[in-house]
Amino acid sequence: MRSLGLLAVLLFAAAPARAQDEVAPSQPILPHTQLEGDAPPAIALKDAIGTALSRNPTAVVAYAEIRRAQALVEQVRSGALPTLYGTLAYTQLDSARVSAGVSPTAPGIVQLPASAFQANALLTVPLVVPKPWAQWSQAKDQVDAARLSAEDTRRLVAVAVARAYLSIVAQKRVIDAAVRARDTDRAHYEYSHQRFAGGVGNRIDEVRANQQLASDEANVQQQYSNLARDREVLGVLVGVGGPLDADEPVLRAPNDPHQAMIEAEHRSDVQAAGAHLHATQHVVDDNWTDYSPYLSGTFLPFYQNPALVTYPTTGWQAQLILTIPFYDGGLRYGQQKERGVARDEAQAQLDATLRQARSDVRTAFEEVKRADASLTAARDAARLAQSGLDLANIAYRAGQSTNIEVIDAERTARDAETAVAVAEDGARQARVDLLAATGRFP
């Protein structure tokens, strides 16, 4: 179409100069100004996902939760490990406490000296403590649950990055369609302008063509603005300090629904729900520890200066302490009920997650099929719209129609090409959904 416009320019270049002077054509819009400047660096989809998993705040927080769960394990296990504490004490009285002697002339006995220094250390060793041991094991379950939750967060972050990545690819395709439509309409405007300037056309045709060209230019600028926004979104998700560009990715989606369903039952969110159920069941299984006695031993060496009648300068003390929980006001029974409810909730959540995973696979396969059919139809429509535009131009140049038909055909062709870009994006997004549904992504 652009070549036809240039041909029209050459045909009417020989029009009389006087006609050119007498005609006051409408002013054409300014040539398109490239708003992009230097394109931001492009990144492959695999690299974008890898970088996002190490920099995206959501992924970073998810991995930090693993370290937090590990720290909680260290806190909980302290109840099952020995402890050692030391104390130092200095006591100053206003005067020594002296008891009366056996006779008026006998010296008194110092019960408490005016100044005294005491040091001791207390070693406590849990010997048989079922409940702290059980809590230690339960805390380890939470580490596994946090790790699997982080894997699911990793999947969600990867899907978000992929969607942003594909939006850029689709937007560039929309820009291509918008630019081609603008260039086609510019050729039509130049042809209409030359016809009017040569005295064989009319003003209304030129104005209509110029109006359509202005509309196309506005659309091109808006699409470039959308592209800049999409690039910034990708840069934020990936975790870099600026926009990123994207290239056409290669997405190989599975084609076996049965195998995909099996894989979906082992994806990260299902495994995380299973780990949570296991952790809650473990807590329920350890209810018996609330009733078990526990045995601990203590060892207390000490130093006393000055020595007292009942307290030598040095010595030690050892104890075995058996604690039997007879009644605690009903605390244990309430805790057991709470744990049972938590276990039931975890089971319901796992069942729901499994149903959702299977539904995601079925939906994704249907989306891929329908998206591919839609893309085929959109490409056929775009091809027919282009043929219609070519025929409208031929008829207009032959004087068999007005440029209204041409403008309508130009709009239809532009919309059809845009629809192809949208359909292509839908096909890509459907494949990402299918990969995510089966747990193959990233």
Stockholm file with secondary structure:
# STOCKHOLM 1.0

chainA/1-442         MRSLGLLAVLLFAAAPARAQDEVAPSQPILPHTQLEGDAPPAIALKDAIGTALSRNPTAVVAYAEIRRAQALVEQVRSGALPTLYGTLAYTQLDSARVSAGVSPTAPGIVQLPASAFQANALLTVPLVVPKPWAQWSQAKDQVDAARLSAEDTRRLVAVAVARAYLSIVAQKRVIDAAVRARDTDRAHYEYSHQRFAGGVGNRIDEVRANQQLASDEANVQQQYSNLARDREVLGVLVGVGGPLDADEPVLRAPNDPHQAMIEAEHRSDVQAAGAHLHATQHVVDDNWTDYSPYLSGTFLPFYQNPALVTYPTTGWQAQLILTIPFYDGGLRYGQQKERGVARDEAQAQLDATLRQARSDVRTAFEEVKRADASLTAARDAARLAQSGLDLANIAYRAGQSTNIEVIDAERTARDAETAVAVAEDGARQARVDLLAATGRFP
#=GR chainA/1-442 SS CHHHHHHHHHHTTTSCHHHHHHCCCCCCCCCCCCCCCSCCCEECHHHHHHHHHHHCHHHHHHHHHHHHHHHHHHHHHGGGSCEEEEEEEEEECSSCEEECCSSTTSCCEEEECSEEEEEEEEEEEEEECHHHHHHHHHHHHHHHHHHHHHHHHHHHHHHHHHHHHHHHHHHHHHHHHHHHHHHHHHHHHHHHHHHHHTTSSCHHHHHHHHHHHHHHHHHHHHHHHHHHHHHHHHHHHHTCSSCCEECCCCCCCCCCHHHHHHHHTTSHHHHHHHHHHHHHHHHHHTGGGGTCCEEEEEEEEEEEESCCSSSCSEEEEEEEEEECCCCCTTHHHHHHHHHHHHHHHHHHHHHHHHHHHHHHHHHHHHHHHHHHHHHHHHHHHHHHHHHHHHHHHHHHHTTSSCHHHHHHHHHHHHHHHHHHHHHHHHHHHHHHHHHHHHTCCC
#=GC SS_cons         CHHHHHHHHHHTTTSCHHHHHHCCCCCCCCCCCCCCCSCCCEECHHHHHHHHHHHCHHHHHHHHHHHHHHHHHHHHHGGGSCEEEEEEEEEECSSCEEECCSSTTSCCEEEECSEEEEEEEEEEEEEECHHHHHHHHHHHHHHHHHHHHHHHHHHHHHHHHHHHHHHHHHHHHHHHHHHHHHHHHHHHHHHHHHHHHTTSSCHHHHHHHHHHHHHHHHHHHHHHHHHHHHHHHHHHHHTCSSCCEECCCCCCCCCCHHHHHHHHTTSHHHHHHHHHHHHHHHHHHTGGGGTCCEEEEEEEEEEEESCCSSSCSEEEEEEEEEECCCCCTTHHHHHHHHHHHHHHHHHHHHHHHHHHHHHHHHHHHHHHHHHHHHHHHHHHHHHHHHHHHHHHHHHHHTTSSCHHHHHHHHHHHHHHHHHHHHHHHHHHHHHHHHHHHHTCCC
//
